[in-house]
Amino acid sequence: MVMVSGYSSSVTATYGALRPVVVLTRDLPAGRAVSSRAAGRSLAVRQVPARFVPSQALSRPEEAIGLELSTSAPAGGYLTGNLLRAPRTDRRRTPSAGRGRSAVEIAVSGAGALAGVRGRVDVLVTSEPTTGGSGRTTVAARRVPLIAVGRPGGAEAGPGLTQVTLGLTRREAVRLVQAESFARRMTVLPRGGRP
């Protein structure tokens, strides 16, 4: 016990007191956000002599949570502040079509109501009026994911139409593609809330 204590005192006198330092227990790729779960699985705290602690070294895994790696970091290395950055806000998450759905583009009218809309929409189809009657409007697809909205009025299908990309099932896609050729108008209505 005396020998260990003497050795520890000697190391401390030579290299400085031990300090806690965060090290990686797994390789982490660039751009990976550090969540609580990732911190628990990929980071650990080691006691290192002060002389060997790099500048900007983190002392607690919690300091990295919510940040992302600016470059890849190998297992066994120190996690330092210069390897982390705030998550990029310029990256937009592109909504996916969803399971069993495909991204399909259709031309719709009245897309101005879609400015800033995210989530799901209903697609309405208005048929051409019959002789002596008026056109009929039906809901052709309900609660479909809205993936993207093109430039207002920029659809090639006709003036005033906007190209939208929707996540559709095969059946919905066939119905709407057919409707594009015979319908007087197709409109997309936003639904309240997120999917």
Buried (B, 14 or more C-beta within 10 A) or exposed (E): EEEEEEEEEEBEEEEBEBBEBBBBEEEBEEBBEBEEEBBEEBBBEEEBBEEEBEEEBBEEBEBBBBBBBBEEBEEEEBBBBEBBBEEEEEEEEEBEBBEEBEBBBBBBBBBEEBEEBBBBBBBBBBBEEEEEEEEEBEEBBEEBBBBEBBEBBEBEBEEEBBBBBBBBBEEBBEBBEEBBEEBBBBBBBBBEEEE
